[in-house]
Amino acid sequence: MSTDASHALPFSPALRRLRRDRAHAGFAEYDFLYRRMAEELLDRLDDVSREFSDVLLVGTPDSFLRDTLAATGKTVSCADPGARNAQAAGGVQAEEDALPFAPGSFDLVIACGTLDSVNDLPGALIQFNHLLRPDGLMLAAFMGAGSLPRLRAALLAAEGDRPAQHVHPQVDVRAAGDLLARAGFAMPVADSDSVDVRYSSLFSLMADLRGMAASNMLASQPPPLTRATLARAAAHFGAAAGPDGKTAEQFGLIYMSGWKPDPSQPRAARRGSGKVSLAEALKPKE
């Protein structure tokens, strides 16, 4: 029996780094989900009246978020699970649950597009909380529940009675909200969105997943798909096509926000009395 602790982890950190490193050079061709999440996070940040000076940006497949934040006078520190992304951003290569920064170093933490494949999501959120100063804000976005139903169905149909796991486990919005509260964030908010993308073939979808560094990073890798299995999966995927010959695939996006507790903040409502809305959580402070 192997005693390698990594076998207990859902994701392979080595594969995660490899996927992101390989996607780095051509990422601009496949950035549509990242760009959507990044722009949404910036919109939400614009709704906050207070100023932020020291920012930790987690996930830097390109310079868009870093440059946008820096252009407003913020000091931006960067981290990414991939070495090439981190190097290009002038940041550090690190996993989200093992970031090499001192507690209280930042007043804003933004994590875009990586938390769906971190091994210890609760630990990453707790670490974000520790890195924030009192009344600091954490914003995050990642691919979550509802993603890739057509791909999942095609592979299940193609592999028959003993299908392997090819699609990552996915966090839903309710679990995301619970994790924020457990990590100690005040005014935690989790909400979701979805994006439908039409594909001419299963192989076009797979190319997008590779290009955005979202292909299989599971620690327990299934055997490679045979040509026959791929052909059956492609046929099943194509059978769901619309009149234009394209099949709609869905990407579910999860957004999270939470504040480092501070006495100046509004007190939370009693448990069971309703959740704070996103608009209320991001409302400018008086």
C-alpha positions in Angstrom: 0.0 0.0 0.0 1.3 3.4 -0.9 1.9 5.9 1.9 2.1 8.9 -0.4 -0.2 11.5 1.2 -0.9 13.1 -2.2 -3.2 10.1 -3.1 -5.7 11.4 -0.5 -5.9 14.7 -2.3 -8.6 15.3 -5.0 -6.3 17.3 -7.2 -2.7 16.9 -8.3 -0.7 20.0 -7.6 1.9 18.9 -10.1 -0.8 18.5 -12.9 -2.3 21.8 -11.9 1.0 23.6 -12.4 1.6 21.8 -15.6 -1.9 22.6 -17.0 -1.4 26.3 -16.2 2.1 26.5 -17.5 1.1 24.9 -20.8 -1.8 27.2 -21.2 0.2 30.4 -20.5 1.5 31.3 -23.9 -1.8 30.9 -25.8 -4.2 31.9 -23.0 -5.5 35.0 -24.8 -7.3 32.8 -27.3 -9.2 31.1 -24.5 -9.8 33.8 -21.9 -13.5 34.3 -22.3 -14.5 32.8 -19.0 -11.7 34.3 -17.0 -12.4 37.7 -18.6 -16.1 37.5 -17.7 -15.3 36.6 -14.1 -12.6 39.3 -13.8 -14.9 42.0 -15.2 -17.7 41.0 -12.9 -15.3 41.2 -9.9 -14.2 44.6 -10.9 -17.8 45.7 -11.3 -18.5 44.5 -7.7 -15.4 46.3 -6.5 -16.6 49.5 -8.1 -19.7 49.3 -5.9 -17.6 49.6 -2.7 -17.0 53.2 -1.6 -13.9 52.6 0.6 -10.4 52.7 -0.8 -8.0 49.8 -0.9 -4.3 50.2 -1.1 -2.6 46.8 -0.8 -4.1 44.0 -3.0 -3.3 40.3 -3.3 -4.4 39.0 -6.7 -4.6 35.2 -6.9 -4.7 33.8 -10.4 -2.8 35.7 -13.0 -3.1 33.9 -16.4 -2.8 37.3 -18.0 -2.1 40.9 -17.0 -5.7 42.2 -17.3 -6.7 42.3 -13.6 -3.2 43.2 -12.4 -2.9 46.1 -14.8 -6.5 47.3 -14.1 -6.0 47.3 -10.3 -2.5 48.9 -10.5 -3.9 51.7 -12.8 -6.0 52.9 -9.9 -2.9 53.4 -7.7 -3.1 50.1 -5.8 -0.1 48.1 -4.9 -0.7 44.6 -6.3 1.0 41.5 -5.2 0.4 38.4 -7.3 0.3 34.6 -6.8 -0.6 31.8 -9.1 -0.4 28.0 -8.9 1.5 28.0 -12.3 5.1 29.1 -12.4 4.9 30.8 -15.8 1.8 32.8 -14.8 3.5 33.9 -11.5 6.8 34.8 -13.2 5.0 36.9 -15.9 3.1 38.8 -13.2 6.2 39.3 -11.1 4.6 37.3 -8.3 5.0 34.0 -6.5 4.1 30.5 -7.5 2.0 29.1 -4.7 -1.1 27.1 -3.8 -4.0 29.2 -2.4 -3.9 27.2 0.9 -0.2 27.8 1.4 0.5 31.5 0.5 3.8 32.9 1.7 2.5 36.2 3.0 2.2 37.6 6.5 -1.1 37.9 8.3 -2.7 41.3 7.8 -0.7 42.2 4.7 -3.6 43.2 2.5 -6.8 45.1 2.6 -8.2 43.4 -0.5 -7.8 39.8 -1.8 -9.1 38.9 -5.2 -9.0 35.3 -6.4 -10.1 34.8 -10.0 -10.5 31.4 -11.7 -8.5 29.1 -9.5 -10.5 28.0 -6.4 -12.4 25.3 -8.3 -9.2 23.1 -8.3 -7.5 23.9 -5.0 -7.2 20.9 -2.7 -8.2 22.7 0.5 -10.8 25.3 -0.3 -11.8 25.9 3.3 -8.1 26.3 4.2 -7.6 28.7 1.3 -10.5 30.9 2.5 -9.3 30.8 6.0 -5.9 31.9 4.8 -7.4 34.7 2.8 -9.1 35.9 5.9 -5.8 35.8 7.9 -4.1 37.8 5.2 -6.6 40.6 5.4 -6.6 43.6 7.7 -9.7 44.3 9.7 -12.5 45.5 7.4 -10.6 44.1 4.4 -12.6 42.6 1.5 -12.2 39.2 -0.2 -13.7 38.7 -3.7 -13.5 35.4 -5.6 -14.9 33.8 -8.7 -14.5 30.3 -10.1 -16.2 27.6 -12.1 -18.7 25.7 -10.0 -21.8 23.6 -10.0 -23.7 23.3 -13.2 -20.6 23.3 -15.4 -20.1 21.0 -18.3 -23.3 18.9 -18.2 -23.0 17.9 -21.9 -19.4 16.8 -21.6 -20.2 14.8 -18.5 -23.2 13.1 -20.2 -21.3 12.4 -23.4 -18.5 10.7 -21.5 -20.9 8.7 -19.3 -22.7 7.5 -22.3 -19.5 6.6 -24.1 -17.9 4.6 -21.3 -20.9 2.4 -20.5 -21.3 0.6 -17.2 -17.9 1.5 -15.6 -17.4 5.2 -16.3 -14.3 6.9 -15.0 -14.3 10.4 -13.4 -13.2 13.0 -16.0 -15.0 16.1 -14.8 -14.0 17.8 -11.6 -16.2 17.8 -8.5 -18.0 21.1 -8.3 -18.9 23.5 -5.5 -22.5 24.8 -5.4 -23.5 28.2 -4.3 -25.0 27.0 -1.0 -21.8 25.3 0.0 -19.8 28.3 -1.1 -21.8 30.5 1.3 -21.3 28.0 4.1 -17.6 27.9 3.6 -17.3 31.7 3.7 -19.1 31.7 7.1 -17.0 28.9 8.4 -13.8 30.7 7.3 -14.8 33.6 9.6 -15.9 36.2 7.0 -18.5 38.8 8.0 -21.4 39.6 5.7 -20.6 36.5 3.5 -22.3 36.4 0.1 -22.2 33.7 -2.5 -24.2 33.9 -5.8 -24.0 32.2 -9.2 -24.2 32.9 -12.9 -24.1 30.7 -16.0 -22.6 31.0 -19.5 -23.8 29.0 -22.5 -21.3 28.5 -25.2 -22.1 26.7 -28.5 -19.6 24.2 -29.9 -19.4 22.7 -33.3 -17.9 19.5 -31.8 -16.8 17.9 -28.5 -13.2 18.4 -29.6 -13.7 22.2 -29.8 -14.9 22.1 -26.2 -12.0 20.0 -25.1 -9.6 22.4 -26.9 -11.2 25.3 -24.9 -10.7 23.5 -21.6 -7.1 22.8 -22.4 -6.5 26.4 -23.5 -8.0 27.8 -20.3 -6.1 25.3 -18.1 -9.4 23.6 -17.0 -8.8 20.1 -18.2 -8.6 17.1 -15.8 -6.3 17.8 -12.8 -7.6 15.0 -10.6 -4.9 13.2 -8.5 -6.5 9.9 -9.6 -6.2 10.1 -13.3 -8.4 7.8 -15.4 -7.0 5.8 -18.3 -6.7 7.7 -21.5 -9.8 7.6 -23.6 -9.6 5.3 -26.6 -10.4 6.4 -30.1 -13.6 4.3 -30.0 -14.7 5.9 -26.7 -14.0 9.4 -28.0 -15.9 8.7 -31.1 -19.0 7.6 -29.1 -18.7 10.6 -26.8 -18.4 12.9 -29.8 -21.5 11.4 -31.4 -23.5 11.7 -28.2 -22.4 15.3 -27.8 -23.3 16.1 -31.4 -26.7 14.5 -31.0 -27.7 17.4 -28.7 -26.9 20.0 -31.4 -29.4 22.6 -32.4 -30.5 23.6 -35.9 -27.2 25.4 -36.4 -25.3 22.2 -35.9 -23.8 23.4 -32.6 -24.3 22.0 -29.1 -24.7 24.3 -26.1 -22.5 23.7 -23.2 -22.9 25.4 -19.9 -20.4 26.9 -17.5 -21.6 27.6 -14.0 -19.8 30.5 -12.3 -19.7 31.0 -8.5 -19.0 34.5 -7.0 -18.0 35.0 -3.3 -17.5 38.0 -1.2 -16.7 38.5 2.5 -15.3 41.0 4.9 -12.6 40.6 7.6 -14.6 41.3 10.8 -14.3 44.7 12.3 -16.3 46.5 15.0 -17.3 49.2 12.6 -19.3 46.8 10.5 -23.1 46.2 10.7 -24.0 43.4 12.9 -25.2 40.2 11.2 -28.9 39.3 11.3 -29.8 36.4 13.6 -29.4 33.0 12.1 -32.4 32.0 10.0 -33.7 35.5 9.5 -32.5 35.7 5.9 -29.2 36.2 4.1 -27.5 39.5 3.4 -28.0 40.4 -0.2 -25.0 41.2 -2.4 -26.2 44.8 -2.8 -26.4 45.2 1.0 -23.0 43.5 1.6 -21.3 45.8 -0.9 -23.2 49.0 0.0 -21.0 52.0 0.6 -20.4 52.5 4.3 -21.8 55.7 5.9 
